[in-house]
């Protein structure tokens, strides 16, 4: 019996020893330090993903944005590294504790380490969130929405909008549009002679009232063919359906549009949906922008729709030299703004230099393209046509309402 008891006792002791060895790796500092190294590798992988995305057209974004997989991977790696290092330090510090007094003494540096890491981490995240710190393409304060900016500090269009307005009779002889504050009367276009549209063309009201045969003679020469009309009409009506959905600022905000400019004369406040900007696709049903303006004693009203396609963002193939395909036909003439300076939602100007914009406290964009206005909003038909650059009737209502500069919150480089 004694032999059996000794055998059984030894067996039980062996079992306990095996179990202790199986879990002992959790108490080894080397285990946790190895995991910390693995976490660091994950951080580097995340940083590599982030760098690749920004090198291939990703916009400026918050450091806390989890929509970027690089940020998410790096964040997970940082969490693994921090926890593993702390646990490894704790295991080392508490090894061999043989009394309560010794345990308390060793817990002091362990607790301090955990508290310090937690405090620094929480403080950093709070600061980044509060300040809106961003990473990405932002060349010395240039708005990152203009991907691939080049320095054209002193450049303006050869013709400019002021000349075009005078030539087309949009403004009377008693008004010099170049003197209208914030009117963006300079700039550039994709047309060799600097024009921002092809001249007088059918209004949206005419699009809805006339047949294709009746419309065709009303287009500027060489812009629209008979075979273009069915698709072009379908696209314009699609844009109109968008205007019907977002008649108020609240509707626009709920759909993800935020204001980015002051109430620009002849145009209105430029609301943007950054998800549509990032995809780089032309879709009449998903315009990148909406135009709102203060035209009476009530809240701002939807006055138009606009599109924004950025070279280097979204689908490949869009260049700075050739304007987008956009709508069917050659009626749409996409435009650009050079030396654009936005002072919050209070003022907009162009033909600026980085220095002059900084002096105003604004955000500078050397070259912002490509943009297109479409005037299809109910009650704001443009007498110069659905694809005209500026809306002279809107300007008259803006002046009567004394509404310039009353914008909503937002920034063009979100």
FENVEN-V652005 format. One record per residue. SS is DSSP state (a for helix, b for strand, c for the rest). PHI is phi as a letter, one per 20 degrees, with the letter a starting at -180 (NA if undefined). OMEGA is omega as a letter, one per 40 degrees, with the letter a starting at -180 (none if undefined). Layout:
ss=SS phi=PHI omega=OMEGA
ss=SS phi=PHI omega=OMEGA
//
This chain:
ss=c phi=NA omega=a
ss=a phi=f omega=i
ss=a phi=f omega=i
ss=a phi=f omega=i
ss=a phi=f omega=i
ss=a phi=f omega=i
ss=a phi=f omega=a
ss=a phi=f omega=i
ss=a phi=f omega=i
ss=a phi=f omega=a
ss=a phi=f omega=i
ss=a phi=f omega=i
ss=a phi=f omega=i
ss=a phi=f omega=i
ss=a phi=g omega=a
ss=a phi=f omega=i
ss=a phi=f omega=a
ss=a phi=f omega=a
ss=a phi=f omega=i
ss=a phi=f omega=i
ss=a phi=f omega=a
ss=a phi=f omega=a
ss=a phi=d omega=a
ss=a phi=f omega=a
ss=a phi=f omega=i
ss=a phi=f omega=a
ss=a phi=e omega=a
ss=c phi=e omega=i
ss=a phi=f omega=a
ss=a phi=f omega=i
ss=a phi=f omega=a
ss=a phi=f omega=i
ss=a phi=f omega=i
ss=a phi=f omega=i
ss=a phi=f omega=i
ss=a phi=f omega=i
ss=a phi=f omega=i
ss=a phi=f omega=i
ss=a phi=f omega=i
ss=a phi=f omega=i
ss=a phi=f omega=i
ss=a phi=f omega=i
ss=a phi=g omega=a
ss=a phi=f omega=i
ss=a phi=f omega=i
ss=a phi=f omega=i
ss=a phi=f omega=i
ss=a phi=f omega=i
ss=a phi=f omega=a
ss=a phi=f omega=i
ss=a phi=f omega=i
ss=a phi=f omega=a
ss=a phi=f omega=a
ss=a phi=f omega=i
ss=a phi=f omega=a
ss=c phi=d omega=i
ss=c phi=o omega=i
ss=c phi=f omega=a
ss=c phi=e omega=i
ss=c phi=f omega=a
ss=b phi=b omega=i
ss=b phi=f omega=i
ss=c phi=f omega=a
ss=c phi=e omega=a
ss=c phi=f omega=i
ss=c phi=e omega=i
ss=c phi=f omega=i
ss=c phi=e omega=a
ss=a phi=g omega=i
ss=a phi=f omega=i
ss=a phi=f omega=a
ss=a phi=f omega=a
ss=a phi=f omega=i
ss=a phi=f omega=i
ss=a phi=f omega=i
ss=a phi=f omega=i
ss=a phi=f omega=i
ss=a phi=f omega=i
ss=a phi=f omega=i
ss=a phi=f omega=a
ss=a phi=f omega=a
ss=a phi=f omega=a
ss=a phi=f omega=a
ss=a phi=f omega=i
ss=a phi=f omega=i
ss=a phi=f omega=i
ss=a phi=f omega=i
ss=a phi=f omega=i
ss=a phi=f omega=i
ss=a phi=f omega=i
ss=a phi=f omega=i
ss=a phi=f omega=a
ss=a phi=f omega=a
ss=a phi=e omega=a
ss=c phi=f omega=i
ss=c phi=m omega=i
ss=c phi=f omega=a
ss=c phi=c omega=i
ss=c phi=b omega=a
ss=a phi=f omega=a
ss=a phi=f omega=i
ss=a phi=f omega=i
ss=a phi=f omega=a
ss=a phi=f omega=a
ss=a phi=f omega=a
ss=a phi=f omega=i
ss=a phi=f omega=a
ss=a phi=f omega=i
ss=a phi=f omega=i
ss=a phi=f omega=i
ss=a phi=f omega=i
ss=a phi=f omega=i
ss=a phi=f omega=i
ss=a phi=f omega=a
ss=a phi=f omega=a
ss=a phi=f omega=i
ss=a phi=f omega=i
ss=a phi=f omega=a
ss=a phi=f omega=a
ss=a phi=f omega=a
ss=a phi=f omega=a
ss=a phi=f omega=i
ss=a phi=f omega=a
ss=a phi=f omega=a
ss=a phi=f omega=i
ss=a phi=f omega=a
ss=a phi=f omega=i
ss=a phi=f omega=i
ss=a phi=f omega=a
ss=a phi=f omega=a
ss=a phi=e omega=a
ss=c phi=m omega=i
ss=c phi=g omega=a
ss=b phi=c omega=i
ss=b phi=c omega=i
ss=c phi=p omega=a
ss=c phi=f omega=i
ss=c phi=b omega=a
ss=c phi=e omega=i
ss=c phi=l omega=i
ss=c phi=n omega=i
ss=b phi=f omega=i
ss=c phi=f omega=a
ss=c phi=f omega=a
ss=c phi=f omega=i
ss=c phi=e omega=a
ss=c phi=f omega=i
ss=c phi=m omega=a
ss=c phi=g omega=i
ss=c phi=c omega=a
ss=c phi=e omega=i
ss=c phi=c omega=a
ss=c phi=g omega=a
ss=c phi=d omega=a
ss=c phi=e omega=i
ss=c phi=c omega=a
ss=c phi=f omega=a
ss=c phi=f omega=a
ss=c phi=d omega=a
ss=a phi=m omega=a
ss=a phi=f omega=a
ss=a phi=g omega=i
ss=a phi=f omega=a
ss=a phi=f omega=i
ss=a phi=f omega=i
ss=a phi=f omega=a
ss=a phi=f omega=a
ss=a phi=e omega=i
ss=c phi=m omega=a
ss=c phi=f omega=i
ss=c phi=d omega=a
ss=c phi=f omega=i
ss=c phi=f omega=a
ss=c phi=e omega=a
ss=c phi=c omega=i
ss=c phi=e omega=a
ss=a phi=g omega=i
ss=a phi=f omega=i
ss=a phi=e omega=i
ss=c phi=f omega=a
ss=c phi=g omega=i
ss=c phi=m omega=a
ss=c phi=e omega=a
ss=c phi=l omega=a
ss=c phi=e omega=i
ss=c phi=d omega=i
ss=c phi=p omega=a
ss=b phi=b omega=i
ss=b phi=c omega=i
ss=c phi=e omega=a
ss=c phi=e omega=a
ss=c phi=g omega=a
ss=c phi=e omega=i
ss=c phi=n omega=i
ss=c phi=f omega=i
ss=c phi=d omega=i
ss=c phi=b omega=a
ss=c phi=e omega=a
ss=c phi=o omega=a
ss=c phi=g omega=a
ss=c phi=b omega=a
ss=c phi=g omega=i
ss=c phi=e omega=i
ss=a phi=f omega=i
ss=a phi=f omega=i
ss=a phi=f omega=i
ss=a phi=g omega=a
ss=a phi=e omega=a
ss=a phi=e omega=a
ss=c phi=d omega=i
ss=c phi=f omega=i
ss=a phi=g omega=a
ss=a phi=f omega=i
ss=a phi=f omega=a
ss=a phi=f omega=a
ss=a phi=g omega=a
ss=c phi=f omega=a
ss=c phi=e omega=a
ss=c phi=e omega=i
ss=c phi=g omega=a
ss=c phi=g omega=i
ss=c phi=m omega=a
ss=c phi=d omega=a
ss=c phi=c omega=i
ss=c phi=d omega=a
ss=a phi=g omega=a
ss=a phi=f omega=i
ss=a phi=f omega=a
ss=a phi=f omega=a
ss=a phi=g omega=a
ss=a phi=f omega=a
ss=a phi=f omega=i
ss=a phi=f omega=i
ss=a phi=f omega=a
ss=a phi=f omega=a
ss=a phi=f omega=i
ss=a phi=f omega=i
ss=a phi=f omega=i
ss=a phi=f omega=i
ss=a phi=f omega=i
ss=a phi=f omega=i
ss=a phi=f omega=i
ss=a phi=f omega=i
ss=a phi=f omega=a
ss=a phi=e omega=a
ss=c phi=c omega=a
ss=c phi=e omega=a
ss=c phi=c omega=i
ss=a phi=f omega=a
ss=a phi=f omega=i
ss=a phi=f omega=a
ss=a phi=f omega=i
ss=a phi=f omega=a
ss=a phi=f omega=a
ss=c phi=e omega=i
ss=c phi=n omega=i
ss=c phi=e omega=i
ss=b phi=c omega=a
ss=b phi=f omega=a
ss=c phi=c omega=a
ss=c phi=b omega=i
ss=c phi=f omega=i
ss=c phi=f omega=a
ss=b phi=f omega=i
ss=c phi=g omega=i
ss=c phi=m omega=a
ss=c phi=c omega=a
ss=b phi=o omega=i
ss=b phi=f omega=a
ss=b phi=e omega=i
ss=b phi=e omega=a
ss=b phi=c omega=i
ss=c phi=d omega=a
ss=a phi=f omega=i
ss=a phi=f omega=i
ss=a phi=f omega=i
ss=a phi=f omega=a
ss=a phi=f omega=a
ss=a phi=f omega=i
ss=c phi=m omega=a
ss=c phi=d omega=i
ss=c phi=e omega=i
ss=c phi=b omega=a
ss=c phi=g omega=a
ss=c phi=e omega=i
ss=c phi=c omega=a
ss=c phi=f omega=i
ss=c phi=f omega=a
ss=b phi=c omega=i
ss=b phi=c omega=i
ss=b phi=d omega=i
ss=b phi=d omega=i
ss=b phi=b omega=i
ss=c phi=e omega=a
ss=c phi=c omega=i
ss=c phi=b omega=a
ss=c phi=f omega=a
ss=c phi=e omega=i
ss=c phi=f omega=i
ss=c phi=g omega=a
ss=b phi=d omega=i
ss=b phi=f omega=a
ss=b phi=d omega=a
ss=b phi=a omega=i
ss=b phi=c omega=i
ss=b phi=c omega=a
ss=b phi=c omega=a
ss=b phi=b omega=i
ss=c phi=c omega=a
ss=c phi=d omega=i
ss=c phi=g omega=i
ss=c phi=n omega=i
ss=c phi=d omega=i
ss=c phi=m omega=a
ss=c phi=f omega=a
ss=c phi=f omega=i
ss=c phi=o omega=i
ss=c phi=f omega=a
ss=c phi=c omega=i
ss=c phi=e omega=a
ss=c phi=e omega=a
ss=c phi=d omega=a
ss=c phi=f omega=a
ss=c phi=f omega=i
ss=c phi=f omega=i
ss=c phi=m omega=a
ss=c phi=f omega=i
ss=c phi=g omega=a
ss=c phi=n omega=i
ss=c phi=d omega=a
ss=c phi=f omega=a
ss=c phi=f omega=i
ss=c phi=c omega=a
ss=c phi=f omega=a
ss=b phi=c omega=a
ss=b phi=c omega=i
ss=b phi=c omega=i
ss=b phi=d omega=a
ss=b phi=m omega=a
ss=b phi=f omega=i
ss=b phi=c omega=i
ss=b phi=d omega=i
ss=b phi=d omega=a
ss=c phi=l omega=i
ss=c phi=d omega=a
ss=c phi=d omega=a
ss=b phi=b omega=i
ss=b phi=c omega=i
ss=b phi=b omega=i
ss=c phi=c omega=a
ss=c phi=m omega=a
ss=c phi=e omega=i
ss=c phi=d omega=i
ss=a phi=g omega=a
ss=a phi=f omega=a
ss=a phi=f omega=i
ss=a phi=f omega=i
ss=a phi=g omega=a
ss=a phi=f omega=i
ss=a phi=e omega=a
ss=c phi=m omega=a
ss=c phi=d omega=i
ss=b phi=d omega=a
ss=b phi=d omega=i
ss=b phi=c omega=a
ss=b phi=f omega=a
ss=b phi=b omega=a
ss=b phi=d omega=i
ss=b phi=b omega=e
ss=b phi=d omega=a
ss=b phi=c omega=i
ss=b phi=b omega=i
ss=b phi=e omega=i
ss=b phi=c omega=a
ss=c phi=e omega=a
ss=c phi=c omega=a
ss=c phi=f omega=a
ss=c phi=f omega=i
ss=c phi=n omega=a
ss=c phi=c omega=i
ss=c phi=f omega=a
ss=c phi=e omega=a
ss=c phi=f omega=i
ss=c phi=e omega=i
ss=c phi=p omega=a
ss=c phi=f omega=a
ss=c phi=d omega=i
ss=c phi=f omega=a
ss=c phi=f omega=a
ss=c phi=d omega=a
ss=c phi=d omega=a
ss=a phi=f omega=i
ss=a phi=f omega=i
ss=a phi=f omega=a
ss=a phi=g omega=i
ss=a phi=f omega=i
ss=a phi=f omega=i
ss=a phi=f omega=a
ss=a phi=f omega=a
ss=a phi=f omega=a
ss=a phi=e omega=a
ss=c phi=l omega=a
ss=c phi=d omega=a
ss=c phi=f omega=i
ss=c phi=n omega=a
ss=c phi=e omega=a
ss=c phi=d omega=i
ss=c phi=e omega=a
ss=c phi=f omega=i
ss=c phi=q omega=i
ss=c phi=b omega=a
ss=c phi=f omega=a
ss=c phi=d omega=a
ss=c phi=f omega=none
//
